Amino acid sequence: MRLIVLCAAIAVLSMPAFAQTVTGGTAEDIKLLSARKQAMIDAYNKTDIDGVAANYTEDAWHVSPRRSAAVGRAAIAAYFEPAMRVYLMDSQSKVLNVDISGDTATMISENELKGSPRPGAKGRDGAAPPPFVERRTNLTVFKKQADGRWLIHRFFDTTPPEMKQ
């Protein structure tokens, strides 16, 4: 057991963008969760809607204070599409905590999201949309799939108005 904890600690320390604290799981689980989180960020930064949606389970929920919950991969892709059509994204993430129990993992992370308008893009009002920076705290629930992959099963975005710039 100590060896597993030691391996997990070494894995965490070798991944600077990953967790501050980890509870449960194996070093392999931690590595796979880190890779999933990075795949999500990479797809988001490329404004790859299908790539973003592929990180979610088929029956996933994406919950945000901005709009109604999106349920299922297709609805989640549709949720991201309007912003990705208008903005080029730059998201950075710092994972604060991971708790792994069996085939479920929770992750708390802080994210900074920068949006730069695409050339020629128009907002809802027909004007050029402004650039933005938001700092967010997210709770992500992952489910381990039969093939060993971890996918996002529930995503809760919390962006209090006082954190927006």
N, CA, C and O of each residue as an XYZ file, in Angstrom:
660
protein
N       0.830     -1.194      0.000
C       0.000      0.000      0.000
C       0.875      1.258      0.000
O       0.592      2.214     -0.722
N       1.934      1.254      0.809
C       2.821      2.428      0.845
C       3.467      2.671     -0.503
O       3.687      3.814     -0.903
N       3.775      1.563     -1.214
C       4.377      1.693     -2.534
C       3.411      2.369     -3.501
O       3.823      3.221     -4.288
N       2.145      2.005     -3.453
C       1.140      2.631     -4.320
C       1.044      4.120     -4.011
O       1.035      4.945     -4.925
N       0.973      4.464     -2.736
C       0.894      5.875     -2.345
C       2.142      6.623     -2.780
O       2.051      7.752     -3.262
N       3.313      6.003     -2.616
C       4.561      6.634     -3.035
C       4.580      6.845     -4.547
O       4.959      7.915     -5.022
N       4.169      5.821     -5.306
C       4.117      5.962     -6.764
C       3.150      7.058     -7.179
O       3.440      7.834     -8.090
N       1.999      7.124     -6.514
C       1.020      8.170     -6.808
C       1.618      9.542     -6.517
O       1.452     10.472     -7.306
N       2.303      9.668     -5.406
C       2.918     10.960     -5.052
C       3.974     11.352     -6.074
O       4.042     12.514     -6.473
N       4.794     10.408     -6.503
C       5.816     10.695     -7.509
C       5.163     11.108     -8.822
O       5.609     12.054     -9.471
N       4.110     10.401     -9.212
C       3.398     10.753    -10.448
C       2.843     12.161    -10.377
O       2.932     12.918    -11.344
N       2.274     12.511     -9.244
C       1.699     13.849     -9.075
C       2.794     14.903     -9.135
O       2.630     15.921     -9.806
N       3.889     14.680     -8.456
C       4.967     15.660     -8.432
C       5.626     15.826     -9.794
O       6.174     16.887    -10.094
N       5.579     14.785    -10.621
C       6.193     14.876    -11.943
C       5.290     15.560    -12.959
O       5.715     15.818    -14.086
N       4.040     15.862    -12.576
C       3.093     16.529    -13.482
C       2.753     17.894    -12.898
O       1.813     18.001    -12.110
N       3.490     18.934    -13.261
C       3.311     20.224    -12.607
C       1.922     20.821    -12.728
O       1.520     21.592    -11.856
N       1.167     20.499    -13.776
C      -0.171     21.072    -13.917
C      -1.217     20.234    -13.202
O      -2.409     20.532    -13.277
N      -0.779     19.184    -12.506
C      -1.759     18.294    -11.913
C      -1.945     18.573    -10.434
O      -1.565     19.635     -9.941
N      -2.517     17.643     -9.744
C      -3.135     17.826     -8.430
C      -2.217     18.295     -7.318
O      -1.036     17.951     -7.263
N      -2.798     19.093     -6.434
C      -2.162     19.463     -5.182
C      -2.363     18.358     -4.156
O      -1.439     18.040     -3.407
N      -3.554     17.765     -4.107
C      -3.827     16.650     -3.204
C      -4.553     15.552     -3.966
O      -5.388     15.816     -4.831
N      -4.216     14.318     -3.624
C      -4.832     13.158     -4.260
C      -5.215     12.177     -3.167
O      -4.439     11.915     -2.248
N      -6.421     11.639     -3.276
C      -6.887     10.624     -2.347
C      -7.322      9.411     -3.152
O      -8.122      9.540     -4.079
N      -6.809      8.236     -2.812
C      -7.215      6.993     -3.461
C      -6.603      6.826     -4.832
O      -5.838      7.668     -5.300
N      -6.957      5.716     -5.469
C      -6.513      5.452     -6.829
C      -5.077      4.974     -6.910
O      -4.373      4.854     -5.907
N      -4.673      4.707     -8.132
C      -3.323      4.234     -8.412
C      -2.572      5.293     -9.211
O      -3.162      6.256     -9.700
N      -1.277      5.099     -9.335
C      -0.483      6.015    -10.151
C      -0.984      6.020    -11.590
O      -0.988      7.065    -12.241
N      -1.406      4.863    -12.090
C      -1.934      4.775    -13.454
C      -3.234      5.569    -13.587
O      -3.430      6.271    -14.579
N      -4.125      5.464    -12.593
C      -5.364      6.254    -12.617
C      -5.039      7.741    -12.674
O      -5.640      8.482    -13.452
N      -4.104      8.170    -11.866
C      -3.729      9.585    -11.813
C      -3.170     10.033    -13.157
O      -3.500     11.114    -13.644
N      -2.325      9.204    -13.752
C      -1.751      9.510    -15.064
C      -2.857      9.637    -16.116
O      -2.849     10.565    -16.925
N      -3.813      8.691    -16.099
C      -4.904      8.714    -17.080
C      -5.836      9.903    -16.875
O      -6.291     10.502    -17.849
N      -6.129     10.253    -15.623
C      -6.967     11.426    -15.355
C      -6.278     12.708    -15.811
O      -6.913     13.595    -16.382
N      -4.986     12.797    -15.557
C      -4.217     13.965    -16.000
C      -4.250     14.075    -17.525
O      -4.433     15.162    -18.074
N      -4.072     12.944    -18.198
C      -4.103     12.940    -19.666
C      -5.481     13.336    -20.181
O      -5.579     14.059    -21.173
N      -6.550     12.878    -19.528
C      -7.912     13.232    -19.947
C      -8.141     14.728    -19.775
O      -8.681     15.384    -20.664
N      -7.728     15.267    -18.624
C      -7.889     16.701    -18.375
C      -7.140     17.498    -19.450
O      -7.667     18.479    -19.974
N      -5.912     17.077    -19.779
C      -5.130     17.784    -20.786
C      -5.754     17.647    -22.173
O      -5.746     18.602    -22.950
N      -6.298     16.461    -22.494
C      -6.969     16.272    -23.788
C      -8.155     17.217    -23.924
O      -8.398     17.771    -24.996
N      -8.884     17.394    -22.842
C     -10.030     18.314    -22.838
C      -9.557     19.749    -23.096
O     -10.126     20.457    -23.927
N      -8.518     20.168    -22.380
C      -7.983     21.522    -22.548
C      -7.463     21.716    -23.975
O      -7.722     22.746    -24.597
N      -6.732     20.727    -24.491
C      -6.188     20.838    -25.849
C      -7.302     20.972    -26.884
O      -7.218     21.810    -27.782
N      -8.339     20.156    -26.764
C      -9.464     20.238    -27.707
C     -10.161     21.591    -27.584
O     -10.530     22.200    -28.588
N     -10.335     22.051    -26.365
C     -10.977     23.344    -26.128
C     -10.155     24.469    -26.757
O     -10.705     25.341    -27.429
N      -8.841     24.450    -26.540
C      -7.982     25.498    -27.086
C      -7.908     25.463    -28.612
O      -7.649     26.488    -29.242
N      -8.134     24.293    -29.206
C      -8.172     24.175    -30.670
C      -9.558     24.478    -31.217
O      -9.771     24.438    -32.428
N     -10.507     24.782    -30.324
C     -11.923     24.945    -30.651
C     -12.422     23.756    -31.481
O     -13.121     23.914    -32.481
N     -12.037     22.569    -31.027
C     -12.429     21.299    -31.645
C     -13.651     20.776    -30.891
O     -13.518     20.079    -29.885
N     -14.826     21.114    -31.380
C     -16.073     20.768    -30.692
C     -16.222     19.258    -30.531
O     -16.576     18.784    -29.451
N     -15.957     18.498    -31.592
C     -16.066     17.039    -31.495
C     -15.030     16.485    -30.518
O     -15.311     15.542    -29.776
N     -13.838     17.071    -30.520
C     -12.800     16.648    -29.584
C     -13.183     16.914    -28.144
O     -12.903     16.098    -27.266
N     -13.823     18.052    -27.890
C     -14.307     18.357    -26.538
C     -15.357     17.331    -26.136
O     -15.269     16.742    -25.058
N     -16.345     17.114    -26.990
C     -17.443     16.197    -26.671
C     -16.950     14.768    -26.452
O     -17.529     14.034    -25.652
N     -15.893     14.366    -27.148
C     -15.358     13.008    -27.019
C     -14.795     12.729    -25.624
O     -14.586     11.569    -25.271
N     -14.551     13.756    -24.836
C     -14.043     13.578    -23.477
C     -15.140     13.255    -22.475
O     -14.854     12.974    -21.311
N     -16.394     13.293    -22.916
C     -17.548     13.060    -22.046
C     -18.136     11.675    -22.285
O     -18.006     11.123    -23.377
N     -18.788     11.109    -21.258
C     -19.542      9.868    -21.437
C     -20.771     10.177    -22.292
O     -21.154     11.338    -22.435
N     -21.380      9.151    -22.852
C     -22.573      9.337    -23.687
C     -23.711     10.018    -22.918
O     -24.475     10.791    -23.497
N     -23.823      9.736    -21.626
C     -24.924     10.296    -20.826
C     -24.441     11.363    -19.839
O     -25.037     11.558    -18.779
N     -23.364     12.043    -20.200
C     -22.776     13.071    -19.329
C     -23.699     14.280    -19.175
O     -24.584     14.527    -19.994
N     -23.459     15.016    -18.100
C     -24.118     16.302    -17.850
C     -23.042     17.377    -17.794
O     -21.987     17.179    -17.191
N     -23.315     18.525    -18.428
C     -22.471     19.716    -18.314
C     -23.358     20.811    -17.733
O     -24.322     21.241    -18.366
N     -23.027     21.259    -16.527
C     -23.869     22.219    -15.809
C     -23.097     23.519    -15.620
O     -21.959     23.517    -15.152
N     -23.725     24.615    -15.986
C     -23.115     25.935    -15.878
C     -24.172     26.940    -15.419
O     -25.348     26.793    -15.753
N     -23.767     27.958    -14.659
C     -24.742     28.974    -14.257
C     -25.219     29.841    -15.422
O     -26.172     30.605    -15.272
N     -24.566     29.729    -16.579
C     -24.917     30.562    -17.732
C     -26.173     30.103    -18.461
O     -26.958     30.924    -18.935
N     -26.363     28.773    -18.550
C     -27.453     28.232    -19.374
C     -27.985     26.955    -18.746
O     -27.462     26.476    -17.739
N     -29.016     26.418    -19.344
C     -29.566     25.140    -18.901
C     -28.525     24.042    -19.068
O     -27.624     24.146    -19.901
N     -28.658     22.998    -18.273
C     -27.729     21.870    -18.346
C     -27.776     21.238    -19.730
O     -28.835     21.146    -20.351
N     -26.622     20.808    -20.195
C     -26.527     20.044    -21.437
C     -26.344     18.586    -21.044
O     -25.451     18.258    -20.263
N     -27.188     17.708    -21.583
C     -27.158     16.295    -21.218
C     -26.880     15.463    -22.462
O     -27.637     15.517    -23.431
N     -25.801     14.697    -22.437
C     -25.408     13.849    -23.559
C     -24.370     14.533    -24.437
O     -24.284     15.760    -24.472
N     -23.592     13.735    -25.140
C     -22.498     14.283    -25.957
C     -22.977     15.285    -26.997
O     -22.366     16.341    -27.159
N     -24.058     14.974    -27.702
C     -24.533     15.884    -28.755
C     -24.944     17.226    -28.166
O     -24.621     18.272    -28.728
N     -25.647     17.207    -27.048
C     -26.068     18.459    -26.405
C     -24.861     19.231    -25.874
O     -24.848     20.461    -25.902
N     -23.860     18.517    -25.394
C     -22.647     19.181    -24.895
C     -21.899     19.837    -26.047
O     -21.417     20.961    -25.909
N     -21.796     19.151    -27.181
C     -21.171     19.760    -28.365
C     -21.945     21.015    -28.773
O     -21.341     22.043    -29.079
N     -23.269     20.935    -28.777
C     -24.096     22.094    -29.131
C     -23.925     23.227    -28.124
O     -24.011     24.399    -28.491
N     -23.684     22.890    -26.864
C     -23.456     23.896    -25.819
C     -22.204     24.727    -26.137
O     -22.215     25.949    -25.991
N     -21.137     24.067    -26.567
C     -19.864     24.753    -26.818
C     -19.820     25.461    -28.172
O     -19.059     26.414    -28.339
N     -20.612     25.017    -29.129
C     -20.522     25.506    -30.504
C     -20.641     27.023    -30.658
O     -19.822     27.603    -31.370
N     -21.607     27.699    -30.038
C     -21.717     29.144    -30.274
C     -20.464     29.930    -29.860
O     -20.007     30.804    -30.597
N     -19.918     29.622    -28.695
C     -18.726     30.347    -28.244
C     -17.519     30.019    -29.113
O     -16.715     30.899    -29.418
N     -17.390     28.765    -29.510
C     -16.237     28.374    -30.321
C     -16.324     28.907    -31.745
O     -15.303     29.027    -32.423
N     -17.518     29.226    -32.203
C     -17.692     29.834    -33.522
C     -17.214     31.286    -33.502
O     -16.734     31.798    -34.513
N     -17.346     31.941    -32.358
C     -17.048     33.366    -32.240
C     -15.645     33.639    -31.691
O     -15.006     34.622    -32.068
N     -15.168     32.761    -30.797
C     -13.916     33.028    -30.083
C     -12.843     31.981    -30.354
O     -13.133     30.804    -30.568
N     -11.593     32.445    -30.337
C     -10.435     31.570    -30.214
C     -10.187     31.458    -28.713
O     -10.178     32.468    -28.010
N      -9.988     30.248    -28.220
C      -9.902     30.020    -26.784
C      -8.474     29.741    -26.329
O      -7.669     29.165    -27.061
N      -8.187     30.159    -25.119
C      -6.925     29.831    -24.454
C      -7.274     29.523    -23.006
O      -7.554     30.429    -22.220
N      -7.255     28.252    -22.660
C      -7.621     27.822    -21.315
C      -6.417     27.182    -20.639
O      -5.713     26.370    -21.239
N      -6.194     27.547    -19.413
C      -5.154     26.949    -18.580
C      -5.828     26.427    -17.322
O      -6.803     27.013    -16.851
N      -5.322     25.339    -16.780
C      -5.976     24.719    -15.638
C      -4.963     24.316    -14.576
O      -3.844     23.900    -14.878
N      -5.381     24.450    -13.342
C      -4.596     23.977    -12.207
C      -5.507     23.086    -11.374
O      -6.515     23.540    -10.834
N      -5.142     21.819    -11.276
C      -5.942     20.876    -10.508
C      -5.567     21.017     -9.033
O      -4.393     20.971     -8.663
N      -6.591     21.188     -8.208
C      -6.376     21.379     -6.773
C      -6.529     20.096     -5.982
O      -5.823     19.877     -4.997
N      -7.470     19.232     -6.422
C      -7.764     18.043     -5.650
C      -8.326     16.960     -6.547
O      -9.112     17.234     -7.454
N      -7.917     15.729     -6.290
C      -8.480     14.561     -6.962
C      -8.797     13.534     -5.890
O      -7.982     13.261     -5.008
N      -9.992     12.970     -5.978
C     -10.414     11.916     -5.058
C     -10.924     10.762     -5.909
O     -11.898     10.911     -6.646
N     -10.265      9.613     -5.806
C     -10.609      8.452     -6.615
C     -11.168      7.369     -5.700
O     -10.567      7.012     -4.687
N     -12.328      6.859     -6.084
C     -12.957      5.767     -5.340
C     -13.557      4.796     -6.349
O     -14.586      5.083     -6.961
N     -12.918      3.660     -6.515
C     -13.405      2.676     -7.479
C     -13.363      3.225     -8.892
O     -12.313      3.663     -9.363
N     -14.516      3.201     -9.578
C     -14.573      3.671    -10.964
C     -15.057      5.114    -11.076
O     -15.459      5.556    -12.152
N     -15.018      5.847     -9.964
C     -15.438      7.250     -9.961
C     -14.312      8.116     -9.398
O     -13.673      7.760     -8.408
N     -14.086      9.235    -10.034
C     -13.088     10.195     -9.543
C     -13.698     11.590     -9.589
O     -14.424     11.930    -10.523
N     -13.399     12.386     -8.580
C     -13.791     13.793     -8.606
C     -12.528     14.631     -8.682
O     -11.489     14.273     -8.126
N     -12.636     15.741     -9.374
C     -11.508     16.651     -9.551
C     -12.008     18.072     -9.351
O     -13.016     18.476     -9.931
N     -11.301     18.818     -8.532
C     -11.581     20.246     -8.371
C     -10.418     20.987     -9.013
O      -9.254     20.721     -8.712
N     -10.746     21.917     -9.898
C      -9.696     22.657    -10.592
C     -10.058     24.126    -10.716
O     -11.226     24.513    -10.724
N      -9.014     24.920    -10.810
C      -9.163     26.344    -11.121
C      -8.717     26.521    -12.556
O      -7.700     25.968    -12.975
N      -9.479     27.293    -13.306
C      -9.177     27.486    -14.713
C      -9.198     28.968    -15.059
O     -10.001     29.740    -14.536
N      -8.305     29.334    -15.944
C      -8.351     30.676    -16.507
C      -8.675     30.503    -17.977
O      -7.977     29.787    -18.695
N      -9.721     31.152    -18.418
C     -10.180     31.068    -19.797
C     -10.089     32.449    -20.429
O     -10.657     33.420    -19.929
N      -9.362     32.514    -21.540
C      -9.258     33.748    -22.310
C      -9.909     33.510    -23.660
O      -9.639     32.512    -24.328
N     -10.757     34.427    -24.048
C     -11.406     34.352    -25.350
C     -11.035     35.568    -26.180
O     -11.207     36.705    -25.743
N     -10.526     35.321    -27.380
C     -10.198     36.390    -28.329
C     -11.131     36.243    -29.522
O     -11.250     35.150    -30.076
N     -11.794     37.320    -29.929
C     -12.726     37.203    -31.055
C     -12.027     36.727    -32.332
O     -10.925     37.167    -32.658
N     -12.683     35.836    -33.029
C     -12.171     35.419    -34.339
C     -12.289     36.606    -35.294
O     -13.214     37.407    -35.160
N     -11.384     36.732    -36.241
C     -11.498     37.818    -37.217
C     -12.849     37.781    -37.927
O     -13.255     36.750    -38.464
N     -13.527     38.908    -37.919
C     -14.819     39.023    -38.595
C     -15.999     38.452    -37.824
O     -17.131     38.497    -38.305
N     -15.750     37.915    -36.630
C     -16.843     37.317    -35.848
C     -17.807     38.395    -35.372
O     -17.412     39.528    -35.096
N     -19.073     38.019    -35.281
C     -20.123     38.908    -34.787
C     -20.787     38.263    -33.583
O     -21.038     37.058    -33.566
N     -21.067     39.075    -32.582
C     -21.785     38.608    -31.405
C     -23.275     38.559    -31.673
O     -23.719     38.782    -32.799
N     -24.049     38.267    -30.632
C     -25.516     38.181    -30.777
C     -26.125     39.489    -31.259
O     -27.142     39.493    -31.951
N     -25.491     40.605    -30.885
C     -26.026     41.908    -31.271
C     -25.512     42.386    -32.631
O     -25.831     43.493    -33.066
N     -24.711     41.545    -33.302
C     -24.181     41.903    -34.612
C     -22.869     42.654    -34.557
O     -22.229     42.846    -35.591
N     -22.448     43.087    -33.372
C     -21.182     43.804    -33.207
C     -20.053     42.802    -32.940
O     -20.285     41.646    -32.586
N     -18.836     43.290    -33.122
C     -17.682     42.446    -32.805
C     -17.696     42.139    -31.303
O     -17.844     43.054    -30.493
N     -17.544     40.878    -30.925
C     -17.566     40.534    -29.500
C     -16.278     40.994    -28.814
O     -15.218     41.016    -29.440
N     -16.362     41.357    -27.549
C     -15.161     41.788    -26.838
C     -14.326     40.591    -26.388
O     -14.868     39.507    -26.171
N     -13.027     40.774    -26.246
C     -12.223     39.710    -25.641
C     -12.615     39.581    -24.171
O     -13.195     40.502    -23.595
N     -12.301     38.449    -23.572
C     -12.635     38.270    -22.164
C     -11.617     37.380    -21.467
O     -10.885     36.619    -22.101
N     -11.592     37.499    -20.156
C     -10.817     36.610    -19.287
C     -11.739     36.232    -18.144
O     -12.332     37.099    -17.501
N     -11.859     34.932    -17.892
C     -12.651     34.450    -16.762
C     -11.810     33.483    -15.957
O     -11.041     32.690    -16.501
N     -11.972     33.567    -14.668
C     -11.355     32.589    -13.774
C     -12.479     31.768    -13.185
O     -13.450     32.310    -12.656
N     -12.343     30.467    -13.278
C     -13.420     29.571    -12.886
C     -12.902     28.499    -11.931
O     -11.721     28.153    -11.928
N     -13.811     27.996    -11.136
C     -13.559     26.802    -10.339
C     -14.544     25.752    -10.822
O     -15.740     26.017    -10.935
N     -14.033     24.554    -11.109
C     -14.872     23.493    -11.639
C     -14.800     22.249    -10.774
O     -13.771     21.949    -10.167
N     -15.907     21.534    -10.729
C     -15.954     20.202    -10.144
C     -16.271     19.251    -11.291
O     -17.300     19.381    -11.954
N     -15.380     18.302    -11.512
C     -15.559     17.329    -12.582
C     -15.641     15.937    -11.973
O     -14.807     15.560    -11.150
N     -16.644     15.185    -12.380
C     -16.789     13.791    -11.957
C     -16.465     12.927    -13.168
O     -17.087     13.058    -14.222
N     -15.491     12.049    -13.008
C     -15.076     11.130    -14.066
C     -15.596      9.729    -13.751
O     -15.722      9.347    -12.588
N     -15.895      8.972    -14.808
C     -16.255      7.560    -14.678
C     -15.245      6.750    -15.479
O     -14.944      7.062    -16.631
N     -14.730      5.708    -14.845
C     -13.799      4.823    -15.542
C     -14.599      3.874    -16.417
O     -15.538      3.229    -15.952
N     -14.226      3.794    -17.675
C     -14.920      2.966    -18.646
C     -14.374      1.530    -18.601
O     -13.313      1.280    -18.029
N     -15.098      0.611    -19.201
C     -14.698     -0.794    -19.211
C     -13.314     -0.989    -19.836
O     -12.589     -1.916    -19.476
N     -12.954     -0.101    -20.782
C     -11.646     -0.212    -21.437
C     -10.529      0.500    -20.676
O      -9.398      0.578    -21.157
N     -10.848      1.024    -19.475
C      -9.835      1.672    -18.638
C      -9.736      3.176    -18.809
O      -9.063      3.842    -18.023
N     -10.403      3.731    -19.834
C     -10.366      5.184    -20.025
C     -11.222      5.868    -18.971
O     -12.251      5.334    -18.556
N     -10.800      7.038    -18.544
C     -11.612      7.893    -17.677
C     -12.264      8.943    -18.563
O     -11.577      9.621    -19.327
N     -13.588      9.084    -18.470
C     -14.308     10.112    -19.216
C     -15.093     10.988    -18.251
O     -15.454     10.560    -17.155
N     -15.351     12.213    -18.674
C     -16.125     13.146    -17.860
C     -17.572     12.684    -17.848
O     -18.181     12.478    -18.898
N     -18.114     12.523    -16.648
C     -19.496     12.076    -16.500
C     -20.403     13.222    -16.036
O     -21.564     13.309    -16.435
N     -19.863     14.086    -15.200
C     -20.570     15.283    -14.727
C     -19.551     16.414    -14.638
O     -18.455     16.240    -14.104
N     -19.929     17.574    -15.169
C     -19.052     18.742    -15.120
C     -19.861     19.909    -14.578
O     -20.894     20.275    -15.137
N     -19.387     20.482    -13.498
C     -20.073     21.608    -12.865
C     -19.162     22.824    -12.925
O     -18.116     22.866    -12.279
N     -19.573     23.804    -13.706
C     -18.832     25.045    -13.864
C     -19.387     26.064    -12.883
O     -20.594     26.303    -12.837
N     -18.507     26.656    -12.107
C     -18.939     27.711    -11.184
C     -18.153     28.958    -11.504
O     -16.948     29.020    -11.260
N     -18.812     29.929    -12.035
C     -18.166     31.195    -12.363
C     -18.926     32.317    -11.680
O     -19.807     32.934    -12.279
N     -18.585     32.581    -10.426
C     -19.269     33.685     -9.740
C     -19.023     35.001    -10.465
O     -17.926     35.222    -10.977
N     -20.012     35.871    -10.517
C     -19.841     37.152    -11.219
C     -18.627     37.939    -10.746
O     -17.986     38.616    -11.550
N     -18.300     37.866     -9.478
C     -17.153     38.651     -8.988
C     -15.824     38.123     -9.510
O     -14.809     38.811     -9.394
N     -15.798     36.910    -10.088
C     -14.555     36.363    -10.618
C     -14.347     36.739    -12.081
O     -13.235     36.598    -12.588
N     -15.375     37.210    -12.770
C     -15.256     37.590    -14.166
C     -14.519     38.923    -14.277
O     -14.633     39.795    -13.416
N     -13.771     39.049    -15.351
C     -13.105     40.332    -15.587
C     -13.580     40.920    -16.891
O     -13.138     42.003    -17.277
